[in-house]
Amino acid sequence: MLIVILLIALMVWGLVWALVDVRRDGYRQRATDWSRVAGHDDALQRAESTTTYR
């Protein structure tokens, strides 16, 4: 009986820890940083980042 109680306690601890870890994993939805998206072409941003003058 003691082993069953220990296994149940270990299972509960593992489930709680898994839920906490999933919440802290960093893969939640975030706002898109459009300056890092491939194919996003902003003429003003491109003009400000160049070193040559027109």
N, C-alpha and C positions, 0 to 999 in steps of 0.2 A: 504494500500500500504506500509506503514511503517513496518508493521509486516512481510510482504513478503520480503522486503529488509533485515530486521534483520535476518530472517530465512535463506536466501541465504548467508548472511555474516557468520552466524554461521556454515552453512554447509561447506563453503569454508575453514573456520578456522579449522574445525574438520578434513577435508580431508588432509589439509597441515600438521596438527599436527600428524595425523596417519602415513603419509609418513615419517616424521622425526623420529617418534618413531620406526617404522619398521627398519629404517636404523641404529638405535642405539641399537637394541635389543640384540646384541651379539651372534646371531645364524648364523653368516655368515660362509662360508667354511674356514677351517683352516687346516694347515698341521698336520698330525697325529704324536702324540708323541708316538713312538714305545715302549718306556720304560714302558708305562702304559697299553698297549694292552694285554689282557688276552691271554695266549697261546703262546706269543712271547717269545721264549727261546733263550737267548744269553749266550753261555757258558762263555765267558770272563766277561760279566757283573755279572753273577751268582758267578763266582770265586772271583771277586773283592769284592762282598758284603758279603761274608761269614767271620766268625770270626775264623774258624778253619784252620789249615794248613795241607796240604797233604803231 
